[in-house]
Amino acid sequence: MNVLEIKNLTKKFGDFIAVDNMSLAIQEGEIFGFLGSNGAGKSTTINMISGLLRNNCGEIHILGKNIASHSKFAKMNIGIVPQDLAIYEDMTAYENVRFFAGLYGLRGTELKERVEEALEFVGLLDKQKSYPKNFSGGMKRRLNIACAIAHRPKLIIMDEPTVGIDPQSRNYILTSVRKLNDMGCTVIYTSHYMEEVEEICSRIAIVDHGKVIAEGTKEQLKAIITDTKDILIEVKNSENLDEASLKEIKGVNSVSIEENVVKINSQSEVNNLNQIIQFFINRGKEIRSLQELAPNLETVFLTLTGRNLRD
Amino acid sequence: MNIINIALNEFKRNIRDIRTLVFMLAFPIVLMLILGTALSSTFDKNIKIGKINVLYTEKNDSSFSAPFQSFIEEAKKQDIHFSKASERTDGKRAVKQNHYDAYVEVTDKGIQFYGSERNSIQASMVEGMLTAFTDKYNLITEVAKEKPEQVQAVLASTSSDFVKEASLNADKAPGSMDYYAMAMTTMIALYSAISASSLIRGERRRNTAIRLAIAPINKMEIFLGKILGGIGINFVCILLVMAFSRFAFRANWGSHPGMVVLLLFTLVFLAVSFGLGLSYIIKTDQGMQTIVMIVLQLAAFFGGAYFRIDNADGFLKLMTNLSPLTWARDALTKIIYNNDLMAALPSISLNIGIAIIFLLIAIVAFRKREGL
């Protein structure tokens, strides 16, 4: 069953088309990675799904129901972890979660139990009476998550939940995402950290200029760019290495040199490794290591969009 | 239920904000104490007159001269000193130059009086005494003409006092602490506009607007909850300031607390609606804060919050009448000191009317806007 289905979604701001006829389906139980550089249309799409923005065209269905006519139902089933912290610094952790959960119709004992459950889930139950102004960045991020999950939504949208936190808190959050997924939640996860997406997402969509330009599992996405490979060669001394001559070798697409590491992008079907090694030997450059890299999401993203994710 | 939850949340967060509490409670109380004490002399109901100097000329040698000299002798006992002007002296000019409080010309036809505008109270006293003297003189003259035998009886029946002291009811006007209790309470009610301007904008600034907007509740519930919370916390502060001034400074709030509180409530309603409306009219935070502060400071200044503005004229009068503090304080004065409950109606109507206009602006902008 599709938890979220987007059909021909469009959003314009004046003449600028932020989301351009986008269609997407996310199935129950997925951790869905939503990748795109700044301005690609990710946040606008998320804002339309959560009801913050109105779409110009198209439809959004949550658990089979159109949010235009079932707004309350959709909102009851969505939890958002915004990129920027959305908590009250002058209210305790418990009061924060309690207030936001209360807006979902939870009352009395049920409300108390859900609040404690959410705080326990993010590891802040022992800090429930503390004020967020005394929390570390990671603890605030965890509270930000607790505020989004206390009403037990079916779909959780996490927008850059690990920005600017220490590795320990980051690992905690990634583990929490997996746990939420194990508990039956479907998660939409956006991040600038490609390795996070690669680590936890079961399916990924790459968005550019308001359109989904690629979609599938990690393996499916990597398969898109199997026509090229990266070769990393570390030499003792890269001084006076002639990049232009290296590019003349058959199959080499591009060359970049950083410190004493030479990165060569070459066509997969051309077997030119011998010629490349010969090139270095002929110029008296001692090779210390050689590595042929398998394509990763970063490469996929770069190849498809022409930009790095952090651009 | 959501409205109450949101209102309570707003209330709770404001109570924990020390800066807000200091501003809304300590600031008006301290200002009340300082201004009420420092400017108490300007509200003094007892005026010390002191020595009064009168210049006079006599242009006759009639029978009026002798009684007038008696009058001068009598007046001297009251510390009113008459000096005879020399022939070359311009009496009116001497008064204008503030050398004398009044100038009197005694002729066959009667007495001409010129009082000093600068020392109007002293001049009025002399004028009153002279009027009493001439009335008595005319009466005796008429009686002497018609029934000379009854002159003695008339003289005996009329008092020799030329001025009768009329006691004003001192409690019918506010003293300095009473005045500043009203002034500061109404001023701080108007200052509710500052916190109200951040009611929705504050949620946007801390991103909590996102959580409110994505919750399965109506946008108007959020709006009403925020307004209710904003009015609630500010109104409680006003009541506390009022109670403190009543018990600590013995400020007079009259015997109609219900009407006084209702009037103050509508003033808070006006201020909250004004702040909220302005937050939708002006786009930037800085611009909005600047405008709010300018409007409030002008309203406080011309509304007599810092010092009383009496007998304003022209532009000053216009500005004074435009300040909600003037409407509110005038109405409060009439309720408290004249038991005139109907005096509250114009002020209450204006407060509610203007509040509704700003509220409508905010509602229209709020509904049009995506998110909060």
Contacts between the chains, C-beta under 8 A, distances in Angstrom:
chain1	res1	chain2	res2	distance
A	47	B	371	7.9
A	50	B	210	8.0
A	50	B	214	4.6
A	51	B	213	7.2
A	51	B	214	5.9
A	52	B	210	6.6
A	52	B	213	5.5
A	52	B	214	6.3
A	52	B	370	6.7
A	52	B	371	4.7
A	53	B	370	5.2
A	53	B	371	7.2
A	54	B	370	6.0
A	71	B	216	7.7
A	72	B	216	4.5
A	75	B	214	6.1
A	75	B	215	6.5
A	75	B	216	3.9
A	76	B	216	5.0
A	78	B	214	6.9
A	80	B	210	6.8
A	80	B	211	7.4
A	80	B	214	5.4
A	82	B	207	5.9
A	82	B	210	5.1
A	82	B	211	7.7
A	84	B	207	4.6
A	85	B	207	6.5
A	86	B	206	7.2
A	86	B	207	4.0
A	86	B	208	5.1
A	86	B	210	5.2
A	86	B	211	5.0
A	87	B	206	7.7
A	87	B	208	7.0
A	88	B	13	6.4
A	88	B	206	7.1
A	88	B	208	6.3
A	89	B	206	7.5
A	90	B	13	5.2
A	90	B	16	5.1
A	90	B	17	6.6
A	91	B	9	7.8
A	91	B	12	7.4
A	91	B	13	6.5
A	91	B	16	8.0
A	95	B	12	7.9
A	99	B	5	7.1
A	99	B	9	5.4
A	100	B	211	5.4
A	100	B	215	7.1
A	102	B	2	7.9
A	102	B	5	5.3
A	103	B	2	6.2
A	103	B	5	7.2
A	103	B	211	7.8
A	103	B	212	7.3
A	103	B	215	3.8
A	103	B	216	7.3
A	103	B	217	5.6
A	104	B	215	6.5
A	104	B	216	6.2
A	105	B	216	7.3
A	147	B	211	6.5
A	148	B	211	8.0
